[in-house]
Amino acid sequence: MITQPAPELTRGGTPVTGWSPLPPPAESTVLARWLGRLFWLNLVVEVLIVASGGLVRLTASGLGCPDWPQCVPGSLTPVRHQEQSWHKYIEFGNRTLTGLVSVVALALLIALIVDQRKGSRRRGLWPPVAFILVGIGVQAVVGGIAVHTELNPAIVATHFLASMLLVWASAWLVYRSRETDAAPAPVVPREVRWLAYLTAVVVAVVLFLGTLVTGSGPHSGDDAEHPARLHFDMRTVAWLHADTVMLLTGLVVAVLLATILVARHTRAPRAWTWVIGVIVVQGIVGYTQYFLQVPAGLVEVHMILASLLVVVTTWGVLSLRKR
């Protein structure tokens, strides 16, 4: 016999309503509200830099700044006489965003330290922020290696996947920052939680296969005549990617149905509805770009949706317990 858990309540004591996959903020002080905005800003800029990196690749601007850490030897910024034309501004803009992302993460770390010194109950949030700061530095180095290896597709794929890790950490922080530090209580049986964990692993596999498709396709980032390519048949890896997305869709539907059956009055069904919604849109975009011979605009949308898939999947997994 399936039993329903107690209804999840908002801070005011009313049952969960609406379509938000996030819990209400646990604190409503001025500092807490500012921290909440910083957590959101951190997530937005992490997704923005993924979109910016996609723009670099899709406009063949990967070597718009042919040196690293300088743009050209002797100058951190583009110079007028560069042969890279407008590509230098696209690539330099992406590098500049790295500075913005770093400033936001550093501001968040400082705000968290101040918050804890004022007696906040939020614990354990600064290590993920420190991880993001370190990750941004690693990303910059990987980007430099990509430039010095003339956009080696394996290095470029690593660059993208590392960005997905930073998006995941940022999404986790947004959700976790809205909770208390009470011990987590599961709202679904263990089997459903393991199914959700498996789903998250398949999301990672889908992202990895997506990098193989892009690395084998027409958008290498620079030099259309002699592009850097992975030596895979694009049709084969594209269909492997699509088949894995079908598996992912089935898993998400299974988790969604399970949460409706055993946790109907919690936030979990809403969170997994968001996951299936992003997957459906992503699938439509993916098939459309394949049959239209991979137009750059749709590839950019596909990359942004990949970031959103990481975000909503993270929130979906976290929604399976409450504090």
C-alpha positions as CSV (number, residue, x, y, z in Angstrom):
1,M,0.0,0.0,0.0
2,I,1.4,3.4,-1.0
3,T,1.2,6.1,1.7
4,Q,1.5,9.8,1.0
5,P,4.0,11.8,3.0
6,A,2.8,14.8,5.0
7,P,2.1,17.8,2.8
8,E,5.1,20.1,2.3
9,L,4.3,23.5,3.7
10,T,5.6,27.0,2.8
11,R,7.1,29.3,5.4
12,G,3.6,30.6,6.2
13,G,2.3,27.2,6.9
14,T,0.2,26.7,3.7
15,P,0.6,23.7,1.4
16,V,2.9,23.9,-1.6
17,T,1.2,25.5,-4.6
18,G,2.2,26.9,-8.0
19,W,4.9,25.6,-10.4
20,S,8.1,26.7,-8.7
21,P,10.6,23.8,-8.3
22,L,12.3,25.7,-5.5
23,P,11.4,25.9,-1.8
24,P,10.6,29.3,-0.3
25,P,13.6,31.1,1.3
26,A,14.2,29.9,4.9
27,E,15.2,33.4,6.0
28,S,13.9,36.9,5.1
29,T,16.5,39.3,6.5
30,V,18.0,42.0,4.3
31,L,21.3,40.1,4.2
32,A,19.5,36.9,3.3
33,R,17.6,38.6,0.5
34,W,20.9,40.0,-0.9
35,L,22.5,36.6,-0.7
36,G,19.6,35.1,-2.6
37,R,20.1,37.6,-5.4
38,L,23.9,36.8,-5.5
39,F,23.2,33.1,-5.7
40,W,20.9,33.7,-8.7
41,L,23.3,36.1,-10.3
42,N,26.1,33.5,-9.9
43,L,23.9,30.9,-11.7
44,V,22.9,33.4,-14.5
45,V,26.5,34.4,-15.3
46,E,27.6,30.7,-15.3
47,V,25.0,30.0,-17.9
48,L,25.8,33.2,-19.8
49,I,29.5,32.2,-20.1
50,V,28.4,28.9,-21.6
51,A,26.3,30.8,-24.2
52,S,29.2,33.1,-24.8
53,G,31.6,30.2,-25.4
54,G,29.1,28.8,-27.8
55,L,29.0,32.0,-29.7
56,V,32.8,31.9,-29.9
57,R,32.7,28.5,-31.4
58,L,29.8,29.0,-33.8
59,T,31.2,32.2,-35.3
60,A,34.6,30.5,-35.8
61,S,36.2,33.0,-33.4
62,G,38.1,30.5,-31.2
63,L,41.4,31.9,-32.3
64,G,40.2,35.5,-32.4
65,C,42.8,36.1,-29.7
66,P,45.6,33.8,-30.9
67,D,47.6,34.0,-27.7
68,W,46.9,33.3,-24.0
69,P,46.8,34.8,-21.4
70,Q,47.4,37.8,-23.7
71,C,45.2,38.4,-26.7
72,V,48.2,39.0,-28.9
73,P,51.8,39.1,-27.8
74,G,52.4,42.3,-25.9
75,S,48.7,43.2,-25.4
76,L,45.9,41.8,-23.1
77,T,43.3,43.4,-25.4
78,P,42.7,43.2,-29.1
79,V,44.7,45.6,-31.3
80,R,43.7,47.3,-34.4
81,H,46.1,45.7,-36.8
82,Q,45.1,42.1,-36.0
83,E,44.2,39.9,-38.9
84,Q,41.4,38.2,-37.0
85,S,39.0,41.0,-37.9
86,W,35.8,41.1,-35.8
87,H,36.5,37.6,-34.4
88,K,38.9,39.1,-31.9
89,Y,36.1,41.0,-30.2
90,I,34.0,37.8,-29.9
91,E,36.8,35.9,-28.3
92,F,37.9,38.8,-26.1
93,G,34.3,39.3,-24.9
94,N,34.2,35.7,-23.8
95,R,37.5,36.1,-21.9
96,T,36.2,39.3,-20.2
97,L,33.1,37.4,-19.0
98,T,35.5,35.1,-17.0
99,G,36.4,38.2,-15.0
100,L,32.8,39.0,-14.3
101,V,32.1,35.4,-13.2
102,S,35.0,35.5,-10.9
103,V,33.9,38.8,-9.3
104,V,30.4,37.5,-8.7
105,A,31.7,34.3,-7.1
106,L,34.2,36.2,-4.9
107,A,31.4,38.6,-3.8
108,L,29.3,35.6,-2.9
109,L,32.1,34.1,-0.9
110,I,32.6,37.3,1.1
111,A,28.9,37.8,1.7
112,L,28.6,34.2,3.0
113,I,31.5,34.8,5.4
114,V,29.9,38.0,6.7
115,D,26.5,36.2,7.0
116,Q,28.1,33.4,9.1
117,R,29.9,35.9,11.3
118,K,26.5,37.5,12.0
119,G,25.3,34.2,13.4
120,S,23.5,32.8,10.3
121,R,22.4,29.2,10.5
122,R,23.5,28.6,6.9
123,R,26.4,26.2,7.0
124,G,28.3,24.4,4.4
125,L,27.6,26.8,1.6
126,W,31.1,28.4,1.3
127,P,32.9,25.3,0.2
128,P,30.9,25.0,-3.1
129,V,31.5,28.7,-3.7
130,A,35.2,28.1,-3.2
131,F,34.9,25.2,-5.6
132,I,33.4,27.5,-8.2
133,L,36.2,30.1,-7.7
134,V,38.8,27.4,-8.2
135,G,36.8,25.9,-11.1
136,I,36.8,29.3,-12.9
137,G,40.6,29.5,-12.6
138,V,40.9,25.9,-14.0
139,Q,38.5,26.8,-16.8
140,A,40.7,29.8,-17.7
141,V,43.7,27.5,-17.9
142,V,41.9,24.9,-20.0
143,G,40.8,27.7,-22.3
144,G,44.4,28.8,-22.7
145,I,45.4,25.2,-23.5
146,A,42.7,25.1,-26.1
147,V,44.2,28.2,-27.7
148,H,47.7,26.9,-27.6
149,T,46.6,23.5,-29.1
150,E,44.7,25.4,-31.9
151,L,41.3,24.3,-30.5
152,N,42.0,20.6,-30.0
153,P,38.5,19.2,-29.9
154,A,39.1,17.0,-26.9
155,I,40.3,20.1,-24.9
156,V,37.3,22.2,-26.1
157,A,35.0,19.4,-25.0
158,T,36.6,19.3,-21.6
159,H,36.1,23.1,-21.4
160,F,32.4,22.7,-22.0
161,L,32.0,19.8,-19.6
162,A,33.8,21.7,-16.8
163,S,31.4,24.6,-17.4
164,M,28.5,22.1,-16.8
165,L,30.1,21.2,-13.5
166,L,30.1,24.9,-12.5
167,V,26.5,25.3,-13.6
168,W,25.6,22.2,-11.5
169,A,27.3,23.7,-8.4
170,S,25.6,27.1,-8.9
171,A,22.2,25.5,-9.3
172,W,22.8,23.4,-6.1
173,L,23.7,26.6,-4.2
174,V,20.5,28.4,-5.3
175,Y,18.3,25.5,-4.0
176,R,20.3,24.8,-0.9
177,S,20.6,28.4,0.1
178,R,16.8,28.5,0.4
179,E,16.7,25.7,2.9
180,T,17.4,25.4,6.7
181,D,20.2,23.3,8.1
182,A,17.8,20.7,9.5
183,A,18.5,17.1,8.7
184,P,17.2,16.2,5.2
185,A,14.1,14.0,5.3
186,P,13.3,11.9,2.2
187,V,9.8,12.4,0.6
188,V,10.1,9.4,-1.6
189,P,11.2,5.7,-1.1
190,R,14.9,4.9,-1.6
191,E,14.2,3.2,-4.9
192,V,12.8,6.4,-6.4
193,R,15.9,8.3,-5.2
194,W,18.2,5.8,-6.8
195,L,16.3,6.1,-10.0
196,A,16.7,9.9,-9.9
197,Y,20.5,9.5,-9.2
198,L,20.7,7.2,-12.3
199,T,18.8,9.8,-14.3
200,A,21.4,12.4,-13.3
201,V,24.2,10.1,-14.4
202,V,22.5,9.6,-17.8
203,V,22.3,13.4,-18.1
204,A,26.1,13.5,-17.7
205,V,26.4,10.8,-20.4
206,V,24.1,12.8,-22.8
207,L,26.2,15.9,-22.3
208,F,29.4,13.9,-23.0
209,L,28.0,12.4,-26.2
210,G,26.8,15.9,-27.2
211,T,30.4,17.1,-27.1
212,L,31.3,14.2,-29.5
213,V,28.6,15.3,-31.9
214,T,29.7,18.9,-31.8
215,G,33.4,17.9,-32.1
216,S,32.6,15.7,-35.1
217,G,30.4,18.3,-36.8
218,P,30.9,21.5,-38.8
219,H,31.4,23.9,-35.8
220,S,35.0,23.4,-34.7
221,G,35.6,27.1,-33.7
222,D,38.0,28.2,-36.3
223,D,39.4,27.7,-39.8
224,A,36.5,26.3,-41.9
225,E,39.0,24.9,-44.5
226,H,41.1,22.9,-41.9
227,P,38.9,22.5,-38.9
228,A,39.8,20.7,-35.7
229,R,37.7,17.6,-35.7
230,L,37.1,14.4,-33.7
231,H,37.4,11.5,-36.0
232,F,34.0,10.0,-35.5
233,D,31.2,9.6,-38.0
234,M,28.8,12.4,-37.2
235,R,25.7,10.4,-38.1
236,T,26.7,7.6,-35.8
237,V,27.5,9.7,-32.8
238,A,24.4,11.9,-33.4
239,W,22.1,8.8,-33.3
240,L,23.9,7.4,-30.3
241,H,23.3,10.8,-28.6
242,A,19.7,10.7,-29.6
243,D,19.2,7.1,-28.4
244,T,20.6,8.1,-25.0
245,V,18.3,11.1,-24.8
246,M,15.4,8.7,-25.4
247,L,16.6,6.6,-22.5
248,L,16.9,9.7,-20.4
249,T,13.3,10.7,-21.3
250,G,12.0,7.4,-20.2
251,L,13.8,7.6,-16.9
252,V,12.5,11.2,-16.2
253,V,9.0,10.1,-17.0
254,A,9.4,7.2,-14.5
255,V,10.7,9.5,-11.8
256,L,7.9,12.0,-12.5
257,L,5.2,9.3,-12.3
258,A,6.7,7.9,-9.1
259,T,6.7,11.3,-7.4
260,I,3.1,11.8,-8.4
261,L,2.2,8.5,-6.8
262,V,4.1,8.8,-3.6
263,A,4.8,12.5,-3.1
264,R,2.0,14.3,-4.7
265,H,1.7,17.1,-2.1
266,T,5.4,17.9,-2.2
267,R,7.5,20.0,-4.6
268,A,9.0,16.9,-6.3
269,P,6.4,16.4,-9.0
270,R,6.6,20.1,-10.0
271,A,10.4,19.9,-10.1
272,W,10.4,16.8,-12.4
273,T,7.8,18.4,-14.6
274,W,10.3,21.1,-15.3
275,V,12.9,18.4,-16.2
276,I,10.6,16.7,-18.7
277,G,9.7,20.1,-20.1
278,V,13.3,21.1,-20.8
279,I,14.0,17.6,-22.3
280,V,11.1,17.9,-24.7
281,V,12.1,21.3,-25.9
282,Q,15.8,20.2,-26.1
283,G,14.7,17.1,-28.2
284,I,12.7,19.2,-30.6
285,V,15.7,21.6,-31.1
286,G,18.1,18.7,-31.4
287,Y,16.2,16.9,-34.1
288,T,15.5,20.1,-36.0
289,Q,19.1,21.1,-36.1
290,Y,20.1,17.7,-37.3
291,F,17.7,17.7,-40.2
292,L,18.6,21.3,-41.1
293,Q,22.3,20.4,-41.3
294,V,23.2,21.9,-37.9
295,P,22.6,25.7,-38.3
296,A,24.6,27.7,-35.9
297,G,21.7,29.5,-34.2
298,L,20.0,26.3,-33.2
299,V,23.3,24.9,-31.9
300,E,23.5,27.9,-29.6
301,V,20.0,27.4,-28.3
302,H,20.8,23.7,-27.8
303,M,23.8,24.6,-25.6
304,I,21.8,27.0,-23.5
305,L,19.1,24.3,-23.0
306,A,21.8,21.9,-22.0
307,S,22.8,24.3,-19.2
308,L,19.1,24.6,-18.2
309,L,18.8,20.8,-18.2
310,V,21.6,20.6,-15.7
311,V,19.9,23.2,-13.5
312,V,16.5,21.6,-13.4
313,T,17.9,18.1,-13.0
314,T,19.8,19.3,-10.0
315,W,16.7,20.8,-8.5
316,G,14.7,17.7,-9.3
317,V,17.1,15.5,-7.4
318,L,17.2,17.9,-4.4
319,S,13.4,18.0,-4.4
320,L,13.2,14.4,-3.3
321,R,14.0,15.4,0.2
322,K,13.0,18.3,2.4
323,R,14.6,20.1,5.4
